[in-house]
Amino acid sequence: MHENHADWTWVPALEWEWRVGDATQGVHTREGQLVWWERPSGPHGYAFEAARTQPFQDFVRCGAPVTAPPHVIEAIQRLLQGRG
């Protein structure tokens, strides 16, 4: 684990996206936490976008609160364990 895991300011701003059915899902680290989101496809998809936040420490302890591709979960695990 990173030396000072109580201070997560060292985490860079990264983002991952993937398709699930007719929607685009993703997660990013730009807000000092994980933000998991989903956007329906179509011209008005942004109006129906939903998001869920998760503190980095919660991810380290409990894992992802949503289903995501294994390569995304593994990348976030490596990143938050200081091996990104």
N, C-alpha and C positions, 0 to 999 in steps of 0.2 A: 504494500500500500504506500501511497505517497507519504513523505515524511510528515507533513502537516495536513492531515486529511480533514481537520476541522475548518480549515481555510481553503475554500475551493476556488479562489480567484485565479489560480494557475491554469484552470481548465480552459482550453481554447474554444472559440466559437466554431462549432462544427454542425453539420446537418446531414441527415440521411433521409431518403425518400424511397418508397416502393409502391407498387400498385396492388390493390386487392379488389378483385371484381371491377366495378365501375367507379371505384374511389381511389384517391391517392392518399397514402398515409405517410407519416414521417415523424421524426424526432430531431430536436436541435438543442444545443447547449448555450445559446446566445444570451439567455436571461439569468445566468448564474444558477441554473437548475436545468433539469430535463423538461422539455415541453413536448409531449406526445400529441399529435394532431391527426385529424382526418378531414378530407375535403371531398365531397361528392363531385363526380365529373359533370360536365355540362356548363353552359354559359353563366349560370347563377350559382355554381358550386361554392364560391367564396362566401356567399350569403349564409350558407349552411355549414360552414367549417366549424368543427368542434375541437377543443383542446383540453388537455389535462396536464397539470404540472406535477413534478416529482423532484424532491430534493436529491442531490447527488448521493448523500449518505443513505437515504432510503433505498436507492437502487442498489448500492453496495450490500446493504443488509438483506433486502427482500427480492431483488430482481425487478424486472419490468412489470408494470401494472397492466400491460396490454400484450397482445400477441404481435410479435415482430419477427422478421427473418433472422435466423440464427447468426448470420454474418454481422448483422447490426448489433445484436445483443453482445456478441463476442467483442466487437470493436469498442463498444461503450465500456465493457468490463476491463479491457486492456487499458483504455484511456484513464479510467478512474482509479485503476490500480497503479498508475504512474508508468505504465509500459506502452502508452499510446503510440 
